[in-house]
Amino acid sequence: MRYHCIVVLSVIAIDFLAGFAKSLSPPWDDMHIKHSWSAVPMNWVSLGRPPSGTTIDLYIALKPHRENALINALYEVADLVAPRPETLELVNSWLEHHGISSSSISMTHGGNTLKLKGVSVTQANTLIGASYQLYRHVERGEVIVRTVGYSLPTALHLHVLTVAPTTSFVSSRTQWQTPRIRSSGKTGGLAKLALGEPATTLSSRKKVNYVTPPFLRWLYDTVAYTPNAMGENVLGVVGFLGHYPSSADLWAFMRKYRDADDATYYRVVEINGGGYDPTRPHEEANVDIQYAEAMAYPTPHIFYSTGRGPEGTDDWYIAWLEYILDQQNIPQTISISYGLEERYTSREYAFYVCDMFATLGALGVSVLLSSGNDGIGKGTCVNNNGMVRFLPRFPATCPYVTVVGGTTDYEPEVAAVFSGGGFSEHFERPPYQRQAVPTFLEDLGSLYQGLYNASGRGIPDIAAQSIDFVIFFNGQLRRQSGTSVATPVVAGIISLLNDWLISTGQDPLGFLNPWLYGGGLAALNDITEGSNPGCGTDGFSAIAGWDPITGLGTPNFRKMLGQLS
């Protein structure tokens, strides 16, 4: 459903605002810093100024007229995110002052974003007081165009939330790990699990040598359900970094583990030059599409191959969100297995991206994101200010997405040692966590005091198996681990719930968390064992109730369906 807002102003109001904007025109050169880093963010090095003639698309995010309305309601989207009329007057006057052609300006996201197409880097530097340069990531070799600081006229600071791309050094990273090797023991390992029979040991809990769809469908109780709303219900899988799946590998995987010969179809949507070459698949894309399809089959799937434009001038998340929010038909469930440390984003940028995820929720979309694979943080955990702080990951810290942590073993399941978790430095604790999170903090006491934001949004929200998943890659079986494999599993289960709702004439779940922390809580398997070490510490420990390793626990589809019935 789409909502449209028409703003009608009286002639007197228009004349007043036009005069007000004109009177403020001279101060456009009165620049004050909007955001900057004291140094280039860790793991990035400058390569100097970009080549002459380089252009970028600037996104100017405007502060909404009703600043908290979208978050409070998550409905009536366009009206809630629209800026104040005077904001548009001022910003347009500023752009005109700098010679930005009106033909290059378009309005997106319900009117709260101005997109400036093809702005030269030289002009952008002047417009926002920036110094754009090329930066290369020292580990991954990725090159992007960014600035370590930018400014806006004083008159605009109360009207503009952020400008992107600027100071957020967003470099998406997959949430999968190198598989750890396990002995198959005397239980048959892969051959046994192919039939849906877990391999076990004589320990107090049962261990899994290999994870396959039959085991997951048995463990999370989806075996008896057959989707009925294939003509309406769709599951989306988002790909970044030039990662593509292989339809041939999917066919082999589904034939072996779902006895399905027709499951090679997924529609590919290329966004911002994302590309698609199924002859050069990546493990991340393969595991995402294979396990999403295996859990939700025969629900249709869309794979979004998202690029970042020439010379790294665009932002992965904004490019995808801009596209998806402009669509008339959006998948009811979306799985994203990529993230970065929150410290590499400015607060304003994070709020802007998060509000777009909130808009998706208001449109009836359930977005699942992985929590990361570094426990509470990798390495020394020194933040941008030189302080040791635990390192939560973004966009997982956004309060308006559902974040998936990792588990392993069964009867009982325990937390995976790498499962990402913690507390946001940018976002305060949302209302749905006001009862669940304080219980954990009480149990934690003074341990790690000062190393995390005790009032921040806690992650993850839910969890699933995440170690030693069997996938097909280039025609061969191999194993993969990480919260990125847990995420499409949970997305597949949520897609089945949406299938049932749609097939019974009801609305899809949309934003999940208020329900998960409310009525849905009784349908989750609480995880009370394990920890997620990092930052030179033992990390957090799983306890009864919510914890920053496995969230509220793992899903039980049959019970979840019962809560919705």
Disulfide bonds with the S-S distance in Angstrom:
Cys354-Cys398 2.03
Cys381-Cys535 1.85
